[in-house]
Amino acid sequence: MRRNLNHVKHLLDLVQAHADEEGISMIDLLPKWEESSGNPEVSLLEPELIYLVNRCADAGYLAVIGGHSVQLTWAGHDYLDSVTVKPLA
């Protein structure tokens, strides 16, 4: 499977938006992922979510907690800051 950096950013944005202090469970993250493609005809799929969670964990952007929840790491926040377009002041 090829890494899609737009989907990486999207995943990290979802985790940042929906995780609490204990993270977000994969069970809760999956429907948010599947429904967030922006196209009701084409959903994002579970295998890609699992692949990207693992790759983001390998890169240090996500912490996998107990094998069932994920949380954004400091490096994940830094990555999002670096790829998010900020308005000019």
MMTF fields as JSON, N, C-alpha, C and O atoms, coordinates in Angstrom:
{
  "mmtfVersion": "1.0.0",
  "mmtfProducer": "UNKNOWN",
  "numBonds": 355,
  "numAtoms": 356,
  "numGroups": 89,
  "numChains": 1,
  "numModels": 1,
  "chainsPerModel": [1],
  "groupsPerChain": [89],
  "chainIdList": ["A"],
  "bondAtomList": [4, 2, 8, 6, 12, 10, 16, 14, 20, 18, 24, 22, 28, 26, 32, 30, 36, 34, 40, 38, 44, 42, 48, 46, 52, 50, 56, 54, 60, 58, 64, 62, 68, 66, 72, 70, 76, 74, 80, 78, 84, 82, 88, 86, 92, 90, 96, 94, 100, 98, 104, 102, 108, 106, 112, 110, 116, 114, 120, 118, 124, 122, 128, 126, 132, 130, 136, 134, 140, 138, 144, 142, 148, 146, 152, 150, 156, 154, 160, 158, 164, 162, 168, 166, 172, 170, 176, 174, 180, 178, 184, 182, 188, 186, 192, 190, 196, 194, 200, 198, 204, 202, 208, 206, 212, 210, 216, 214, 220, 218, 224, 222, 228, 226, 232, 230, 236, 234, 240, 238, 244, 242, 248, 246, 252, 250, 256, 254, 260, 258, 264, 262, 268, 266, 272, 270, 276, 274, 280, 278, 284, 282, 288, 286, 292, 290, 296, 294, 300, 298, 304, 302, 308, 306, 312, 310, 316, 314, 320, 318, 324, 322, 328, 326, 332, 330, 336, 334, 340, 338, 344, 342, 348, 346, 352, 350],
  "bondOrderList": [1, 1, 1, 1, 1, 1, 1, 1, 1, 1, 1, 1, 1, 1, 1, 1, 1, 1, 1, 1, 1, 1, 1, 1, 1, 1, 1, 1, 1, 1, 1, 1, 1, 1, 1, 1, 1, 1, 1, 1, 1, 1, 1, 1, 1, 1, 1, 1, 1, 1, 1, 1, 1, 1, 1, 1, 1, 1, 1, 1, 1, 1, 1, 1, 1, 1, 1, 1, 1, 1, 1, 1, 1, 1, 1, 1, 1, 1, 1, 1, 1, 1, 1, 1, 1, 1, 1, 1],
  "groupList": [{"groupName": "MET", "atomNameList": ["N", "CA", "C", "O"], "elementList": ["N", "C", "C", "O"], "formalChargeList": [0, 0, 0, 0], "bondAtomList": [1, 0, 2, 1, 3, 2], "bondOrderList": [1, 1, 2], "singleLetterCode": "M", "chemCompType": "L-PEPTIDE LINKING"}, {"groupName": "ARG", "atomNameList": ["N", "CA", "C", "O"], "elementList": ["N", "C", "C", "O"], "formalChargeList": [0, 0, 0, 0], "bondAtomList": [1, 0, 2, 1, 3, 2], "bondOrderList": [1, 1, 2], "singleLetterCode": "R", "chemCompType": "L-PEPTIDE LINKING"}, {"groupName": "ASN", "atomNameList": ["N", "CA", "C", "O"], "elementList": ["N", "C", "C", "O"], "formalChargeList": [0, 0, 0, 0], "bondAtomList": [1, 0, 2, 1, 3, 2], "bondOrderList": [1, 1, 2], "singleLetterCode": "N", "chemCompType": "L-PEPTIDE LINKING"}, {"groupName": "LEU", "atomNameList": ["N", "CA", "C", "O"], "elementList": ["N", "C", "C", "O"], "formalChargeList": [0, 0, 0, 0], "bondAtomList": [1, 0, 2, 1, 3, 2], "bondOrderList": [1, 1, 2], "singleLetterCode": "L", "chemCompType": "L-PEPTIDE LINKING"}, {"groupName": "HIS", "atomNameList": ["N", "CA", "C", "O"], "elementList": ["N", "C", "C", "O"], "formalChargeList": [0, 0, 0, 0], "bondAtomList": [1, 0, 2, 1, 3, 2], "bondOrderList": [1, 1, 2], "singleLetterCode": "H", "chemCompType": "L-PEPTIDE LINKING"}, {"groupName": "VAL", "atomNameList": ["N", "CA", "C", "O"], "elementList": ["N", "C", "C", "O"], "formalChargeList": [0, 0, 0, 0], "bondAtomList": [1, 0, 2, 1, 3, 2], "bondOrderList": [1, 1, 2], "singleLetterCode": "V", "chemCompType": "L-PEPTIDE LINKING"}, {"groupName": "LYS", "atomNameList": ["N", "CA", "C", "O"], "elementList": ["N", "C", "C", "O"], "formalChargeList": [0, 0, 0, 0], "bondAtomList": [1, 0, 2, 1, 3, 2], "bondOrderList": [1, 1, 2], "singleLetterCode": "K", "chemCompType": "L-PEPTIDE LINKING"}, {"groupName": "ASP", "atomNameList": ["N", "CA", "C", "O"], "elementList": ["N", "C", "C", "O"], "formalChargeList": [0, 0, 0, 0], "bondAtomList": [1, 0, 2, 1, 3, 2], "bondOrderList": [1, 1, 2], "singleLetterCode": "D", "chemCompType": "L-PEPTIDE LINKING"}, {"groupName": "GLN", "atomNameList": ["N", "CA", "C", "O"], "elementList": ["N", "C", "C", "O"], "formalChargeList": [0, 0, 0, 0], "bondAtomList": [1, 0, 2, 1, 3, 2], "bondOrderList": [1, 1, 2], "singleLetterCode": "Q", "chemCompType": "L-PEPTIDE LINKING"}, {"groupName": "ALA", "atomNameList": ["N", "CA", "C", "O"], "elementList": ["N", "C", "C", "O"], "formalChargeList": [0, 0, 0, 0], "bondAtomList": [1, 0, 2, 1, 3, 2], "bondOrderList": [1, 1, 2], "singleLetterCode": "A", "chemCompType": "L-PEPTIDE LINKING"}, {"groupName": "GLU", "atomNameList": ["N", "CA", "C", "O"], "elementList": ["N", "C", "C", "O"], "formalChargeList": [0, 0, 0, 0], "bondAtomList": [1, 0, 2, 1, 3, 2], "bondOrderList": [1, 1, 2], "singleLetterCode": "E", "chemCompType": "L-PEPTIDE LINKING"}, {"groupName": "GLY", "atomNameList": ["N", "CA", "C", "O"], "elementList": ["N", "C", "C", "O"], "formalChargeList": [0, 0, 0, 0], "bondAtomList": [1, 0, 2, 1, 3, 2], "bondOrderList": [1, 1, 2], "singleLetterCode": "G", "chemCompType": "PEPTIDE LINKING"}, {"groupName": "ILE", "atomNameList": ["N", "CA", "C", "O"], "elementList": ["N", "C", "C", "O"], "formalChargeList": [0, 0, 0, 0], "bondAtomList": [1, 0, 2, 1, 3, 2], "bondOrderList": [1, 1, 2], "singleLetterCode": "I", "chemCompType": "L-PEPTIDE LINKING"}, {"groupName": "SER", "atomNameList": ["N", "CA", "C", "O"], "elementList": ["N", "C", "C", "O"], "formalChargeList": [0, 0, 0, 0], "bondAtomList": [1, 0, 2, 1, 3, 2], "bondOrderList": [1, 1, 2], "singleLetterCode": "S", "chemCompType": "L-PEPTIDE LINKING"}, {"groupName": "PRO", "atomNameList": ["N", "CA", "C", "O"], "elementList": ["N", "C", "C", "O"], "formalChargeList": [0, 0, 0, 0], "bondAtomList": [1, 0, 2, 1, 3, 2], "bondOrderList": [1, 1, 2], "singleLetterCode": "P", "chemCompType": "L-PEPTIDE LINKING"}, {"groupName": "TRP", "atomNameList": ["N", "CA", "C", "O"], "elementList": ["N", "C", "C", "O"], "formalChargeList": [0, 0, 0, 0], "bondAtomList": [1, 0, 2, 1, 3, 2], "bondOrderList": [1, 1, 2], "singleLetterCode": "W", "chemCompType": "L-PEPTIDE LINKING"}, {"groupName": "TYR", "atomNameList": ["N", "CA", "C", "O"], "elementList": ["N", "C", "C", "O"], "formalChargeList": [0, 0, 0, 0], "bondAtomList": [1, 0, 2, 1, 3, 2], "bondOrderList": [1, 1, 2], "singleLetterCode": "Y", "chemCompType": "L-PEPTIDE LINKING"}, {"groupName": "CYS", "atomNameList": ["N", "CA", "C", "O"], "elementList": ["N", "C", "C", "O"], "formalChargeList": [0, 0, 0, 0], "bondAtomList": [1, 0, 2, 1, 3, 2], "bondOrderList": [1, 1, 2], "singleLetterCode": "C", "chemCompType": "L-PEPTIDE LINKING"}, {"groupName": "THR", "atomNameList": ["N", "CA", "C", "O"], "elementList": ["N", "C", "C", "O"], "formalChargeList": [0, 0, 0, 0], "bondAtomList": [1, 0, 2, 1, 3, 2], "bondOrderList": [1, 1, 2], "singleLetterCode": "T", "chemCompType": "L-PEPTIDE LINKING"}],
  "groupTypeList": [0, 1, 1, 2, 3, 2, 4, 5, 6, 4, 3, 3, 7, 3, 5, 8, 9, 4, 9, 7, 10, 10, 11, 12, 13, 0, 12, 7, 3, 3, 14, 6, 15, 10, 10, 13, 13, 11, 2, 14, 10, 5, 13, 3, 3, 10, 14, 10, 3, 12, 16, 3, 5, 2, 1, 17, 9, 7, 9, 11, 16, 3, 9, 5, 12, 11, 11, 4, 13, 5, 8, 3, 18, 15, 9, 11, 4, 7, 16, 3, 7, 13, 5, 18, 5, 6, 14, 3, 9],
  "groupIdList": [1, 2, 3, 4, 5, 6, 7, 8, 9, 10, 11, 12, 13, 14, 15, 16, 17, 18, 19, 20, 21, 22, 23, 24, 25, 26, 27, 28, 29, 30, 31, 32, 33, 34, 35, 36, 37, 38, 39, 40, 41, 42, 43, 44, 45, 46, 47, 48, 49, 50, 51, 52, 53, 54, 55, 56, 57, 58, 59, 60, 61, 62, 63, 64, 65, 66, 67, 68, 69, 70, 71, 72, 73, 74, 75, 76, 77, 78, 79, 80, 81, 82, 83, 84, 85, 86, 87, 88, 89],
  "secStructList": [7, 7, 7, 7, 2, 2, 2, 2, 2, 2, 2, 2, 2, 2, 2, 2, 2, 2, 7, 5, 6, 6, 5, 3, 3, 2, 2, 2, 2, 2, 2, 2, 2, 2, 6, 7, 1, 1, 7, 6, 6, 1, 7, 7, 7, 2, 2, 2, 2, 2, 2, 2, 2, 2, 2, 2, 2, 2, 2, 6, 1, 3, 3, 3, 3, 6, 6, 6, 3, 3, 3, 3, 7, 2, 2, 2, 2, 2, 2, 2, 2, 2, 2, 1, 7, 7, 7, 7, 7],
  "xCoordList": [0.851, 0.0, 0.894, 1.9, 0.517, 1.293, 0.786, -0.419, 1.7, 1.379, 0.817, 1.404, -0.312, -0.943, -0.816, -1.475, 0.03, 0.296, -0.924, -1.042, -1.834, -3.086, -3.9, -4.519, -3.9, -4.634, -3.922, -4.574, -2.599, -1.849, -2.271, -2.597, -2.264, -2.679, -4.126, -4.46, -4.976, -6.39, -6.555, -7.332, -5.83, -5.881, -5.438, -6.111, -4.32, -3.822, -4.8, -4.994, -5.414, -6.439, -7.62, -8.125, -8.066, -9.186, -8.842, -9.645, -7.648, -7.242, -7.168, -7.638, -6.587, -6.483, -7.869, -8.076, -8.805, -10.141, -10.987, -11.826, -10.781, -11.712, -11.133, -11.886, -9.822, -9.225, -9.378, -9.343, -9.549, -9.512, -8.166, -7.243, -8.048, -6.759, -6.317, -5.143, -7.231, -6.89, -6.777, -6.582, -6.895, -6.825, -8.212, -9.215, -8.258, -9.517, -9.393, -8.373, -10.426, -10.375, -10.514, -11.149, -9.919, -10.037, -11.499, -11.913, -12.279, -13.705, -14.432, -15.325, -14.062, -14.678, -14.087, -14.779, -12.814, -12.146, -12.598, -12.724, -12.842, -13.168, -14.358, -14.225, -15.523, -16.636, -16.344, -16.804, -15.593, -15.23, -14.362, -14.523, -13.452, -12.579, -13.397, -13.263, -14.242, -15.012, -15.957, -16.194, -16.492, -17.483, -16.866, -17.591, -15.556, -14.942, -14.252, -13.405, -14.602, -13.933, -14.348, -13.64, -15.488, -15.998, -16.798, -17.33, -16.883, -17.646, -18.494, -17.959, -19.821, -20.671, -20.643, -21.027, -20.196, -20.116, -18.885, -18.886, -17.84, -16.569, -16.1, -15.692, -16.159, -15.705, -14.228, -13.685, -13.6, -12.246, -12.364, -13.325, -11.404, -11.539, -10.683, -9.637, -11.164, -10.492, -9.055, -8.187, -8.75, -7.354, -6.376, -5.26, -6.789, -5.903, -5.746, -4.649, -6.822, -6.734, -5.719, -4.85, -5.827, -4.915, -3.477, -2.558, -3.286, -1.953, -1.369, -0.223, -2.176, -1.668, -1.446, -0.496, -2.295, -2.062, -0.716, 0.066, -0.447, 0.829, 2.016, 3.037, 1.899, 2.999, 3.213, 4.352, 2.117, 2.247, 2.833, 3.572, 2.518, 3.133, 4.625, 5.447, 4.981, 6.394, 7.163, 8.316, 6.51, 7.151, 7.163, 7.803, 6.456, 6.405, 5.313, 5.291, 4.399, 3.314, 2.116, 1.373, 1.92, 0.827, 1.379, 2.324, 0.779, 1.058, -0.124, -1.276, 0.162, -0.879, -0.916, 0.087, -2.093, -2.254, -3.035, -4.205, -2.39, -3.066, -3.553, -4.384, -3.049, -3.436, -4.815, -5.249, -5.525, -6.888, -7.2, -8.248, -6.34, -6.566, -5.327, -4.222, -5.525, -4.403, -4.479, -5.554, -3.312, -3.207, -2.121, -1.108, -2.336, -1.346, -0.164, -0.361, 1.045, 2.249, 2.677, 2.103, 3.682, 4.242, 4.732, 4.499, 5.409, 5.897, 4.736, 4.844, 3.629, 2.445, 1.877, 1.49, 1.827, 1.376, 2.318, 1.869, 3.629, 4.607, 4.436, 4.509, 4.205, 3.997, 2.768, 2.823, 1.655, 0.445, 0.703, 0.266, 1.407, 1.731, 2.538, 2.343, 3.44, 4.314, 3.593, 4.025, 2.514, 1.821, 0.478, -0.225, 0.121, -1.135, -0.87, 0.013, -1.64, -1.489, -2.015, -3.148, -1.174, -1.565, -1.827, -1.08, -2.874, -3.142, -2.038, -1.43, -1.794, -0.796, -1.322, -2.499, -0.449, -0.858, -0.872, -1.191],
  "yCoordList": [-1.177, 0.0, 1.237, 1.292, 2.209, 3.444, 4.459, 4.619, 5.118, 6.146, 7.381, 7.874, 7.867, 9.068, 10.162, 10.103, 11.155, 12.178, 13.031, 13.553, 13.183, 13.888, 13.098, 13.678, 11.771, 10.93, 10.873, 10.757, 10.954, 11.017, 12.263, 12.185, 13.407, 14.65, 14.545, 14.969, 13.988, 13.843, 12.98, 13.323, 11.87, 10.995, 11.747, 11.694, 12.439, 13.174, 14.277, 14.522, 14.94, 15.946, 15.317, 15.889, 14.136, 13.451, 13.1, 13.315, 12.562, 12.19, 13.439, 13.428, 14.505, 15.743, 16.283, 16.77, 16.202, 16.763, 15.929, 16.479, 14.611, 13.745, 13.023, 12.449, 13.041, 12.345, 13.183, 14.413, 12.492, 13.169, 12.846, 12.399, 13.069, 12.838, 11.381, 11.09, 10.467, 9.043, 8.578, 7.388, 9.479, 9.126, 8.879, 9.314, 8.181, 7.778, 6.308, 5.882, 5.547, 4.119, 3.93, 4.734, 2.873, 2.553, 2.312, 2.614, 1.771, 1.526, 2.848, 2.914, 3.898, 5.213, 5.957, 6.739, 5.715, 6.401, 5.872, 6.644, 4.577, 3.967, 4.62, 4.982, 4.796, 5.418, 6.87, 7.334, 7.585, 8.958, 8.961, 9.819, 8.012, 7.864, 7.518, 8.162, 6.499, 6.026, 7.094, 7.153, 7.927, 8.925, 10.262, 11.179, 10.391, 11.706, 11.911, 12.794, 11.11, 11.239, 12.497, 12.945, 13.073, 14.221, 13.823, 14.677, 12.516, 11.994, 10.836, 9.772, 11.024, 9.953, 8.679, 7.612, 8.784, 7.614, 6.757, 5.553, 7.378, 6.679, 6.928, 8.039, 5.901, 6.069, 5.705, 4.975, 6.228, 5.796, 4.429, 4.178, 3.551, 2.155, 1.812, 2.414, 0.823, 0.378, -0.084, 0.271, -0.868, -1.296, -0.123, -0.192, 0.945, 2.107, 2.783, 3.226, 2.87, 3.448, 2.684, 3.287, 1.376, 0.552, 0.716, 0.849, 0.706, 0.899, 2.247, 2.321, 3.318, 4.648, 4.834, 5.508, 4.254, 4.314, 3.666, 4.211, 2.517, 1.836, 2.637, 2.731, 3.219, 4.016, 5.281, 5.677, 5.916, 7.121, 6.78, 7.582, 5.616, 5.167, 4.92, 5.307, 4.274, 4.043, 5.362, 5.448, 6.392, 7.697, 8.527, 9.577, 8.059, 8.783, 9.836, 10.638, 9.852, 10.845, 10.423, 11.274, 9.129, 8.601, 7.622, 6.884, 7.623, 6.597, 5.642, 6.069, 4.352, 3.329, 2.875, 2.422, 3.004, 2.748, 1.458, 1.371, 0.467, -0.796, -1.543, -2.444, -1.181, -1.87, -1.52, -2.072, -0.601, -0.312, 1.179, 1.548, 2.039, 3.484, 4.167, 3.629, 5.362, 6.143, 7.556, 8.063, 8.179, 9.551, 10.238, 9.626, 11.498, 12.292, 12.565, 12.918, 12.406, 12.688, 14.139, 14.845, 14.559, 15.895, 16.03, 17.052, 14.999, 15.026, 15.096, 15.743, 14.434, 14.502, 15.907, 16.386, 16.571, 17.969, 18.848, 19.705, 18.629, 19.408, 19.18, 20.127, 17.92, 17.626, 18.37, 19.001, 18.296, 19.007, 20.504, 21.139, 21.068, 22.496, 22.816, 23.866, 21.92, 22.186, 22.07, 22.681, 21.305, 21.105, 21.825, 21.729, 22.535, 23.276, 24.693, 25.383, 25.11, 26.453, 27.455, 27.358, 28.402, 29.427, 30.734, 31.08, 31.454, 32.733, 33.743, 33.738, 34.597, 35.645, 36.673, 37.03, 37.141, 38.125, 39.521, 40.475],
  "zCoordList": [0.0, 0.0, 0.0, 0.707, -0.789, -0.871, 0.152, 0.345, 0.782, 1.776, 1.064, 0.101, 1.544, 1.003, 2.066, 3.104, 1.805, 2.821, 3.132, 4.241, 2.175, 2.476, 3.492, 4.385, 3.355, 4.305, 5.657, 6.695, 5.652, 6.915, 7.688, 8.872, 7.016, 7.678, 8.14, 9.247, 7.305, 7.655, 8.912, 9.804, 8.98, 10.153, 11.405, 12.435, 11.319, 12.482, 12.892, 14.083, 11.913, 12.227, 12.962, 13.928, 12.507, 13.166, 14.611, 15.519, 14.814, 16.174, 17.048, 18.186, 16.53, 17.303, 17.659, 18.771, 16.736, 16.955, 17.914, 18.628, 17.942, 18.664, 19.877, 20.664, 20.044, 21.188, 22.454, 22.413, 23.576, 24.869, 25.517, 24.836, 26.821, 27.487, 27.449, 27.676, 27.167, 27.069, 25.622, 25.377, 24.668, 23.262, 22.693, 23.259, 21.573, 20.949, 20.571, 20.028, 20.858, 20.534, 19.03, 18.346, 18.532, 17.111, 16.741, 15.622, 17.671, 17.415, 17.176, 16.332, 17.905, 17.71, 16.517, 15.864, 16.233, 15.13, 13.77, 12.82, 13.669, 12.378, 11.683, 10.514, 12.332, 11.6, 11.214, 10.17, 12.036, 11.691, 10.439, 9.572, 10.344, 9.182, 7.941, 6.901, 8.059, 6.901, 6.358, 5.152, 7.226, 6.817, 6.421, 6.038, 6.505, 6.335, 4.995, 4.865, 4.002, 2.709, 1.965, 1.063, 2.333, 1.604, 0.382, -0.327, 0.131, -1.0, -0.498, -0.186, -0.413, 0.118, -0.722, -0.244, -1.956, -2.844, -2.554, -2.813, -2.017, -1.799, -0.371, -0.032, 0.463, 1.845, 1.954, 1.125, 2.992, 3.315, 3.983, 4.71, 3.745, 4.154, 5.372, 5.615, 6.126, 7.348, 7.116, 7.913, 6.052, 5.884, 5.768, 6.284, 5.097, 4.992, 6.351, 6.693, 7.13, 8.471, 9.316, 9.946, 9.327, 10.134, 9.654, 10.462, 8.336, 7.764, 8.203, 8.645, 8.074, 8.404, 9.898, 10.297, 10.728, 12.177, 12.496, 13.275, 11.904, 12.154, 11.634, 12.314, 10.434, 9.89, 10.724, 10.967, 11.162, 11.994, 13.359, 13.93, 13.881, 15.138, 14.918, 15.749, 13.796, 13.473, 13.383, 13.807, 12.825, 12.642, 13.925, 13.979, 14.958, 16.217, 16.283, 17.217, 15.306, 15.283, 16.12, 16.609, 16.29, 17.099, 18.118, 17.841, 19.3, 20.305, 20.303, 20.383, 20.211, 20.298, 21.75, 22.302, 22.36, 23.793, 23.988, 23.617, 24.566, 24.854, 23.628, 23.742, 22.46, 21.237, 20.717, 19.705, 21.393, 20.939, 20.868, 20.34, 21.374, 21.323, 20.769, 20.838, 20.215, 19.696, 20.253, 20.573, 20.359, 20.842, 20.027, 19.686, 19.721, 19.01, 19.942, 21.105, 19.443, 20.224, 19.99, 19.161, 20.729, 20.528, 19.087, 18.442, 18.587, 17.203, 16.216, 15.174, 16.537, 15.683, 15.629, 14.564, 16.785, 16.812, 15.987, 15.227, 16.142, 15.377, 13.878, 13.094, 13.473, 12.053, 11.533, 10.478, 12.278, 11.844, 11.73, 10.77, 12.697, 12.628, 11.374, 10.762, 10.99, 9.845, 8.505, 7.528, 8.435, 7.152, 7.082, 6.076, 8.13, 8.137, 7.657, 8.167, 6.68, 6.131, 7.15, 7.621, 7.47, 8.435, 7.682, 6.768, 8.057, 7.38, 7.665, 8.736, 6.699, 6.89, 7.874, 7.845, 8.737, 9.757, 9.187, 9.897]
}
